[in-house]
Structure formats: C-alpha cells, structure tokens
Amino acid sequence: MIEIKIPFGKEQILACLPDGSDILRMSEICPLSDQASALQEGLARPIGTPSLSKISRAKYNSAQALGHSPKACIVVSDNTRPVPYREPNGILMPIIETVLREGFAISDICILVATGTHRAMSREELETMLGHEPFEVGIEVVNHDCLDKDRLICLGSTSRGTMASINKRYMEADLKILTGLVESHFMAGASGGRKSICPGLLGEEGTYIFHSASLMADPSSRDLKIEGNPVHEESLEVARMAGADFIVNVTIDSEFRITGVFCGDLEEAHRAAVAKLKSYVGISISSQYDLIVTHGGFVAINHYQAAKAAVASLGALKQGGGLILIADNKDLNPVGSDRYRILLALLKLIGPEAFDHLLMSPDWQFIPEQWQVQQWAKVFKKIAMEDFIYYAPQLDNRHWRDLPGIDGYNMMLSRKEFSEIPCEIDSALFRSACGVYFIPKIIEKSINDFLDRHGFTIEDIRSGRCRLAYLADGPYGIPLLEKGGQKMDTFSSNT
C-alpha cells in the first residue's frame, strides 16, 4: 500500500492507496529564507512604481494641498485565501507602518475586506486572519458589501457592459493599496492583482456580465491562463477604471510559506507573480487517470469554494472517470448561500447539459453565484454524479438533499464495521467529531466501490490497467497533459 497525507484543517490525515497508484504534486520550490527582508525590499524597490514611501508621501502632500485630511485604503482578501497577513513575517503591518511614517494618521487608514459577493467576516474571523495588531492600534476594518448601493460609486461600464460600481471608501481614498495572494484560479487564470477590485470591491450587478454564462463557458477561462482569458480581461478593465497606487502580492508553497513578494504596479507586479506561479504549480502528466483522489485545501471552507479543487482535477481525469474529494467545510455556512444551494439542486435534478442550456437561454434571468454551479457542471460533464464522492464532516443529510454526487459518510456506513451505528446518528456534530477517523475508511471504500462499478480490481491498479492518482496539492497544483512532448493547458470537459 502507498501512504498519503491529506491536509485537513491543521492536521495531516494518513490514508492508504493501492500499490501502483501515482502521487502528483507541484514542483519543489524553496520558500524565501528571509520573508521580512524580501517584503521590505519590495516596498522600497517595487516593480514599475516609486517606493511605497514616496507614493504615500506624494499622496499625503497632495491631499494636504487640497485642504482635506489624507485618506488611505488598504484592501485585504477575505478568509477564502491563505494570505500571510499576520505576524511574524506578515505583510500587513509593514505596509501600515510605511504609510504611518509618511504622515497618515491611524484614524485616516481603513482596511477594506474585498469580500466580493461573499458574506461579511466577523470580528473574530478578522482577528484570526489579520492578527490583533491592526485592531489594537485602532485602525478601522470594514467589510465590502456588494448589495449596499449607497456605498458604491458607479464609474461607468466596460466594453463588454459590466457595470463598474466600486466601493465608495476605496474610490474616495487618496492612497489605494491592494494586497493579496497569487494562486491558480479556475476562471481568471490566477488570483491577486486586479481581482482585489473586481470582483473584490464590485457591486453585485457588476457580476452579471463579469461572471456571465458565456464568459464562464469560454475555453480560455481556466487555470493558469491569462492571455486571452475573458474573465481576466474583464477584471483588469474594471481595475484600470478604479485605479490602484500600489499592490503587494505574494506567492506561496503547499505549506503556505512565501515563495515570492511582488510589489508595485497593478499590472507589472501581478504579471511577475503569475510568471513565478507558473514555474512550479503546473504538473506534467503523460496520460489521464481513471480515478483521482484529492482534497480541498485551505480554500474549501465551504462546498462553494470546493469547486476549485474539483475543476483543478479535470486535466488529469479520463472521460467517465471518478473523483474522490475530501474537504474541511469549516465555514459558518458549510455549503454556501441559499441561491447557490438552490442552483446546485437544479443542476442535480436536470443534469449538466440541460443546466448549461438553461443558463444560455435568452429567457434566463441571471442569478448571482450561478457561475460556481456552472463550474460544477463542467465536472459532471466529465464524470457521472455517482462517480463523484465528496466528504466534508460538517455536511449532513439535510445538506445532501441539494448536493450532486455521493456523500462519503453514508457510503462508509455500508461497511460492516460501521453497520452497528444507529441510523439516526446524522448530526454535523457527530460527523465532525469522528471526521478525522472516517477519512481513510471513506477513501478505501470509495476506491473499492469505483473498481466494482467499472469492472476493475485492485490488481488492475498494480498492473496499470486502471490508473489511480492522488493530487497531493489539491486545488493548487494543476495537472497539464502532455501531447507530443508539449504541455496542453486545457481543462475542458472533453480533454
């Protein structure tokens, strides 16, 4: 047997795969040996702009000359991104300290959380993400609200028609700083940079075209592709309209250690970060697999976010294959919004082809968050719903009424050693308490059931007749199928 480690919360869960299975992981990348010095270097000698100190001082003096108190806005991601904000070696306080040294007062600095269409974060969640220091010194921390039109400023429309209504606090700031993580993104190619503004600070109506069915269906809207990606282009056009004085973006490895710091111009610094990202997250494979085991990583705080891990696996999956996905859906709402859940139920009821046809219909009224369900439809165009096993201990049978696929927990209960567990035990509390123990058993049972349904045996994995792989980095490593010695960066359902 081959032993694997599955990241789950703060733990590494040991599980076993049959001999002959492959383990696919990103290239080794050395983290920065001195992250604090790298950040200071980036702030002092950025890409494509003067230093943050010079920009801050110029903005401060300009506001003073105009007769108003200078305002600074520092945009941060929400907790769906593992951005290293906290000390030690966190990126947030050095930015704040630089701005303060150039004259801005504590009361004139706002930390703005780029929630996009996600829910607002609580004070406890914000302190966990940002650390206690910003709150202790008295800096105001505000969640963006995409539905509050009184706190948005309309800048007009993009060439595609996206209504660029942007957070008012950001637009009224004299100094605009964006921060974030650059990782692979299944729609926009890569996160970070322009995405802090669009969709991070965008009004909900702006998503109607930016996340429209046609842009989501475009074959260039995929992981690691920037050039020609319409989602990237739309995000960038909105960000250019809103403007940004300085960005601080980082790349990280599978253990969330910083591998690069990219400061300066919105576009130039982001392009440099994407180039760094591409150098190690792509995983070359020579052929695809019948069955993939993977995990949701940090990002899969709920089922909505776990779509990223499922879509990331598509490049490695054969048509008609199977997928086993383990996720720690630790969010207050472990599935997602009511709209997301309802649309998932519709996908489950009518199937992926009919769902896509419905979204493309001229009579369809756009529903925010349909874009994420459209990503799940890509998964189910490649594999049958009964060949998708999903396990998050926070989800119980009430949640599973609306979710496509198979609940790994209920699959496990058919095992002989669990047959004595009373059927009425189906609480999220019980599942969570036993979740770590169940994961290896669920993987074993899911593999055996897939083999039985598809006419394979364990020996077929050893011989290579049935190919099984573990995506060790979950949604962060992107399988790239090689054809004729060249990497094919396509993740469409008919790859």
Stockholm file with secondary structure:
# STOCKHOLM 1.0

chainA/1-495         MIEIKIPFGKEQILACLPDGSDILRMSEICPLSDQASALQEGLARPIGTPSLSKISRAKYNSAQALGHSPKACIVVSDNTRPVPYREPNGILMPIIETVLREGFAISDICILVATGTHRAMSREELETMLGHEPFEVGIEVVNHDCLDKDRLICLGSTSRGTMASINKRYMEADLKILTGLVESHFMAGASGGRKSICPGLLGEEGTYIFHSASLMADPSSRDLKIEGNPVHEESLEVARMAGADFIVNVTIDSEFRITGVFCGDLEEAHRAAVAKLKSYVGISISSQYDLIVTHGGFVAINHYQAAKAAVASLGALKQGGGLILIADNKDLNPVGSDRYRILLALLKLIGPEAFDHLLMSPDWQFIPEQWQVQQWAKVFKKIAMEDFIYYAPQLDNRHWRDLPGIDGYNMMLSRKEFSEIPCEIDSALFRSACGVYFIPKIIEKSINDFLDRHGFTIEDIRSGRCRLAYLADGPYGIPLLEKGGQKMDTFSSNT
#=GR chainA/1-495 SS CEEEEEEETTEEEEEEECTTCEEECCCCCCCCSCHHHHHHHHHHSCBSSCCHHHHHHHHHHHHHHTTSCCCEEEEEECTTSCCCCSSSSCSHHHHHHHHHHTTCCGGGEEEEEECTTSCCCCHHHHHHHHCSHHHHTTCEEEECCTTCGGGEEEEEECTTCCEEEEEHHHHTCSEEEEEEECCEETTTEECSGGGGTTTTTBCGGGHHHHTCHHHHHSTTSSTTCCTTCHHHHHHHHHHHHHCCSEEEEEEECTTSCEEEEEEECTTHHHHHHHHHHHHHHEEEESSCEEEEEEECTTTCSSHHHHHHHHHHTGGGEEEEEEEEEECCCCSSSSSCCHHHHHHHHHHHHHCHHHHHHHHHSTTCCCCTTHHHHHHHHHHHHHSCGGGEEEECTTCCHHHHTSCSSEEHHHHHTTSGGGTTSCTTCCCHHHHHHHHHHHHHHHHHHHHHHHHHHTTCCHHHHHHTSSCEEEETTGGGSEEEEEETTEEECCCCTTC
#=GC SS_cons         CEEEEEEETTEEEEEEECTTCEEECCCCCCCCSCHHHHHHHHHHSCBSSCCHHHHHHHHHHHHHHTTSCCCEEEEEECTTSCCCCSSSSCSHHHHHHHHHHTTCCGGGEEEEEECTTSCCCCHHHHHHHHCSHHHHTTCEEEECCTTCGGGEEEEEECTTCCEEEEEHHHHTCSEEEEEEECCEETTTEECSGGGGTTTTTBCGGGHHHHTCHHHHHSTTSSTTCCTTCHHHHHHHHHHHHHCCSEEEEEEECTTSCEEEEEEECTTHHHHHHHHHHHHHHEEEESSCEEEEEEECTTTCSSHHHHHHHHHHTGGGEEEEEEEEEECCCCSSSSSCCHHHHHHHHHHHHHCHHHHHHHHHSTTCCCCTTHHHHHHHHHHHHHSCGGGEEEECTTCCHHHHTSCSSEEHHHHHTTSGGGTTSCTTCCCHHHHHHHHHHHHHHHHHHHHHHHHHHTTCCHHHHHHTSSCEEEETTGGGSEEEEEETTEEECCCCTTC
//
